[in-house]
Amino acid sequence: MQLTCFNKAPLIRFAFEVKVGTTRNAVLGYRFDERPGHEINARFLNDDKVAVIEDGAEVAQFVDELSTAQSLYLRIRSLSFGRATAEFHLDGAPAALAAAFANCPVTAKPKAQ
């Protein structure tokens, strides 16, 4: 998982060693700790091994929940490549968020649920 700025906008990037999905037929789902999860339409880059969350509202929602979480469970379901999962244990999220987004603050409001 990488928290970064691209073209002055915040984004979340997940890189895998194998192909995990395509933008046309995959869904990225995630949940922090034991909170309710979210399914979003992430964009998959040309090699199908990298998924990015770049929609401002979705980035804001992800960052808001990440800031206080202890763990992240990620799932990608794809018609082309099946299912991929990853689990992250989170330590130091507030400092990482501040450093990663110092030059492109996350300002979009999360989507209403």
Residue, then its C-alpha position, 0 to 999 in steps of 0.5 A: m500500500q502506498l499513500t501518495c500525491f499524483n498531479k497534486a491530488p491524493l491517491i491510494r495505490f496497491a501493488f501486487e506481484v500477480k495480475v489481480g484485476t482490470t478496470r472493466n471487470a474488478v471491484l475493490g473491497y476493503r474494511f478497517d478493523e471490524r467496521p463495515g466494509h466498502e466496495i468501490n470501483a478502483r482503477f487498475l493500471n495497464d499491467d493489471k497488478v496495480a489498483v488505485i483509489e483516486d476518486g476524491a470522495e473515496v480517498a477521503q473516506f479511506v483516509d478518514e477510516l485509516s487514521t484511527a484503524q489498527s488493521l486493513y483487509l483488502r479484497i479484489r474480485s475480478l472476472s479475469f483473475g479471480r480473487a486476491t486478498a491482502e491484510f495490513h497491520l497499521d501502526g503510525a497511520p496519522a504520521a504517515l498520512a501527514a507526511a504522504f499528503a503534505n503537498c496535496p491535502v485530502t479535502a473531499k468530503p466522504k460520500a454519504q452512506 
